[in-house]
Amino acid sequence: MKEFFTIDDLATMTMLSTRTLRNYIKQGFFDGEKIDGVWKFTTEDIDRILKNDFINQSIQSKKNGIVYEYMANDIKLVNTVCSIYDYNNIGNEEAKRMCSIIMDLINTNQYDSLKFSYSYNQKTKMVRIILTGTTNGIYNLMNTFSEKL
């Protein structure tokens, strides 16, 4: 598992822009560590970020937007799919591991252009992954993800 995540990783996870995340840092909503000019966040930092109600509302809006945008777009030039994967009874450490695996796969850029959302609800112990993109891209990504679990 990664020791740290960059602001780009955090942007991919939350669907918030890096500019928005930097503004949140500047406003004191969350913190990370800046090393050699690069923001780095531990899994504990990310847990604190995701527990912040203000940030969580922004993230939820973006997540819901993925599905809405997919449904609202009646013209698709290639075969596409919107998939929601729910994994139940997942502990905190396993959720972090799942997040790390999916982030590493998404960052390879080998699965066509995908839109991606990841969330973990500690109360219900559920991981939710939302993906939109080409049928082959999502199929290949999730097969590789399943193998690495």
DRENNU-973597 format. One line per 8 residues: number of its first residue (from 1); their letters; for each residue x negated, y negated, z negated of N, C-alpha, C. Coordinates in steps of 0.1 Angstrom, whole numbers. Layout:
BEGIN
NUM> a> X/Y/Z/X/Y/Z/X/Y/Z ~ ...
***
This chain:
BEGIN
1> mkefftid> -8/12/0/0/0/0/-9/-12/0 ~ -4/-23/7/-12/-35/7/-14/-41/-7 ~ -25/-48/-9/-28/-55/-21/-21/-68/-21 ~ -19/-74/-9/-13/-87/-9/-6/-88/5 ~ 3/-98/5/10/-101/18/7/-116/21 ~ 7/-119/34/5/-133/38/18/-140/39 ~ 17/-153/42/30/-161/44/37/-156/56 ~ 30/-151/66/36/-146/78/44/-133/75
9> dlatmtml> 38/-124/66/45/-112/62/58/-116/54 ~ 56/-126/46/68/-130/38/79/-136/47 ~ 75/-143/57/84/-149/67/91/-138/74 ~ 84/-127/78/90/-116/84/100/-109/75 ~ 96/-107/63/105/-100/53/118/-108/50 ~ 116/-121/49/128/-129/44/135/-135/56 ~ 129/-136/68/135/-142/79/135/-157/78 ~ 128/-163/68/127/-177/66/114/-181/73
17> strtlrny> 114/-193/79/102/-198/86/91/-200/76 ~ 78/-200/81/67/-202/73/67/-217/68 ~ 73/-226/76/74/-240/72/84/-241/60 ~ 95/-233/60/105/-233/49/98/-228/37 ~ 91/-217/38/84/-211/27/74/-220/21 ~ 66/-227/29/56/-237/24/63/-248/17 ~ 75/-252/22/83/-263/15/87/-258/1 ~ 92/-245/1/96/-240/-12/84/-239/-22
25> ikqgffdg> 72/-236/-17/61/-236/-26/58/-250/-31 ~ 58/-260/-22/56/-274/-25/66/-279/-36 ~ 78/-274/-34/89/-278/-44/89/-270/-57 ~ 80/-260/-58/78/-253/-70/88/-241/-72 ~ 95/-237/-61/104/-226/-62/97/-212/-64 ~ 84/-211/-59/76/-199/-61/62/-203/-59 ~ 53/-193/-62/39/-195/-62/32/-183/-56 ~ 21/-185/-51/12/-175/-46/-2/-179/-49
33> ekidgvwk> -12/-174/-42/-26/-178/-43/-31/-182/-30 ~ -37/-193/-29/-43/-197/-16/-58/-194/-17 ~ -63/-185/-8/-77/-181/-7/-82/-184/6 ~ -92/-193/7/-98/-197/20/-88/-202/30 ~ -79/-210/24/-68/-216/32/-57/-207/36 ~ -56/-195/31/-46/-186/35/-38/-182/23 ~ -24/-184/24/-16/-180/12/-15/-165/11 ~ -16/-160/-1/-16/-145/-3/-6/-143/-15
41> fttedidr> 2/-133/-13/12/-130/-23/11/-115/-27 ~ 12/-112/-40/12/-98/-45/26/-93/-45 ~ 28/-81/-47/42/-75/-48/50/-81/-59 ~ 42/-85/-70/49/-91/-82/54/-105/-78 ~ 45/-113/-70/49/-126/-65/62/-125/-57 ~ 62/-114/-48/74/-112/-39/86/-109/-47 ~ 85/-101/-58/96/-98/-67/102/-111/-73 ~ 93/-119/-77/98/-132/-83/105/-141/-73
49> ilkndfin> 99/-141/-61/105/-149/-50/119/-144/-47 ~ 121/-131/-46/134/-125/-42/144/-126/-53 ~ 139/-128/-66/149/-130/-77/153/-144/-79 ~ 147/-154/-72/151/-168/-72/164/-170/-65 ~ 175/-174/-72/188/-175/-67/188/-184/-54 ~ 182/-196/-55/182/-205/-44/176/-199/-31 ~ 164/-192/-33/158/-186/-21/166/-174/-16 ~ 172/-167/-26/180/-155/-22/192/-159/-14
57> qsiqskkn> 198/-170/-17/210/-175/-9/205/-178/6 ~ 194/-184/8/188/-186/21/185/-173/28 ~ 180/-164/21/177/-151/27/189/-143/31 ~ 199/-143/23/212/-137/26/218/-143/38 ~ 218/-156/39/224/-162/51/216/-158/64 ~ 203/-157/63/195/-153/75/199/-138/78 ~ 199/-129/68/202/-115/70/216/-113/77 ~ 226/-120/72/239/-119/78/239/-125/92
65> givyeyma> 231/-135/94/229/-141/107/224/-131/118 ~ 216/-122/114/211/-112/124/222/-104/130 ~ 231/-99/121/242/-91/126/252/-100/134 ~ 255/-112/128/264/-121/135/259/-125/149 ~ 246/-128/150/240/-132/162/241/-121/172 ~ 239/-109/168/239/-97/177/253/-95/182 ~ 263/-96/173/277/-94/177/282/-105/186 ~ 277/-118/184/282/-129/191/276/-130/206
73> ndiklvnt> 265/-123/208/258/-123/221/265/-112/230 ~ 274/-117/238/281/-107/247/273/-103/259 ~ 262/-110/262/254/-108/274/240/-103/270 ~ 238/-90/272/225/-85/269/218/-79/282 ~ 206/-83/284/199/-79/296/193/-65/296 ~ 191/-60/284/186/-46/283/195/-39/272 ~ 194/-26/272/201/-18/262/196/-22/248 ~ 205/-26/239/200/-30/226/209/-23/215
81> vcsiydyn> 205/-24/203/212/-18/192/210/-27/179 ~ 220/-27/171/218/-33/157/221/-22/148 ~ 211/-19/139/211/-8/130/209/-13/115 ~ 217/-7/106/216/-10/92/213/3/85 ~ 202/4/79/197/16/72/198/13/57 ~ 205/21/50/206/20/35/200/33/29 ~ 190/30/20/184/41/13/188/40/-2 ~ 194/50/-8/199/49/-21/190/56/-31
89> nigneeak> 192/52/-44/184/58/-55/169/56/-53 ~ 165/44/-50/151/42/-47/145/33/-59 ~ 135/38/-65/128/31/-76/120/19/-71 ~ 116/11/-80/109/-2/-76/96/1/-69 ~ 88/10/-73/75/14/-67/78/19/-53 ~ 87/28/-51/90/34/-38/96/23/-29 ~ 103/14/-34/108/3/-26/97/-6/-21 ~ 87/-8/-29/75/-16/-25/67/-8/-14
97> rmcsiimd> 66/5/-16/59/13/-6/67/13/7 ~ 80/14/7/88/13/19/86/0/26 ~ 86/-11/19/84/-24/24/71/-25/31 ~ 61/-21/24/47/-21/30/46/-13/43 ~ 52/-1/43/51/7/55/58/0/67 ~ 70/-5/64/78/-11/75/71/-24/80 ~ 65/-32/71/58/-44/74/46/-41/83 ~ 38/-30/79/27/-26/87/31/-22/101
105> lintnqyd> 42/-15/102/47/-11/115/51/-23/124 ~ 59/-31/118/64/-43/125/52/-52/130 ~ 42/-53/122/30/-61/125/22/-56/136 ~ 24/-43/140/16/-38/151/21/-43/165 ~ 33/-48/165/39/-54/177/40/-43/188 ~ 41/-31/185/43/-21/195/57/-16/197 ~ 66/-22/191/80/-17/191/89/-27/198 ~ 85/-33/209/93/-43/216/95/-55/207
113> slkfsysy> 104/-63/211/107/-75/202/119/-71/193 ~ 116/-69/180/127/-66/171/129/-77/161 ~ 142/-78/156/145/-87/145/146/-78/133 ~ 142/-82/122/140/-73/111/144/-80/98 ~ 150/-73/89/153/-78/76/152/-66/66 ~ 146/-69/54/144/-59/44/148/-64/31 ~ 156/-57/23/159/-61/10/160/-49/0 ~ 158/-52/-12/159/-42/-23/167/-48/-34
121> nqktkmvr> 177/-41/-38/186/-45/-49/182/-36/-61 ~ 176/-42/-71/171/-34/-83/183/-28/-91 ~ 194/-36/-91/206/-31/-99/212/-18/-93 ~ 213/-18/-80/219/-7/-73/209/3/-68 ~ 196/0/-69/185/8/-65/187/12/-50 ~ 190/2/-42/192/4/-28/183/-5/-19 ~ 176/2/-10/169/-6/1/177/-7/13 ~ 178/-19/19/186/-21/31/176/-27/41
129> iiltgttn> 176/-20/53/168/-25/64/177/-27/76 ~ 177/-39/81/185/-43/93/176/-46/104 ~ 178/-39/115/170/-41/127/179/-43/140 ~ 175/-53/148/181/-54/161/170/-55/171 ~ 173/-49/183/163/-48/193/166/-38/203 ~ 156/-34/212/159/-24/222/161/-10/215 ~ 169/-2/221/172/11/216/159/19/214 ~ 150/19/224/138/26/223/129/21/212
137> giynlmnt> 128/8/211/120/1/200/124/5/186 ~ 137/5/184/142/8/170/140/23/168 ~ 144/31/178/142/46/176/128/49/173 ~ 118/44/180/104/47/178/100/42/165 ~ 103/30/161/99/24/148/105/33/137 ~ 117/36/137/123/44/126/118/58/125 ~ 115/64/137/108/77/136/95/77/130 ~ 87/67/133/74/65/127/75/62/112
145> fsekl> 85/53/109/87/50/95/91/62/87 ~ 100/71/92/104/83/85/92/92/83 ~ 83/94/93/72/102/92/62/98/81 ~ 61/85/79/52/79/69/58/79/55 ~ 71/81/54/77/82/40/73/95/34
***
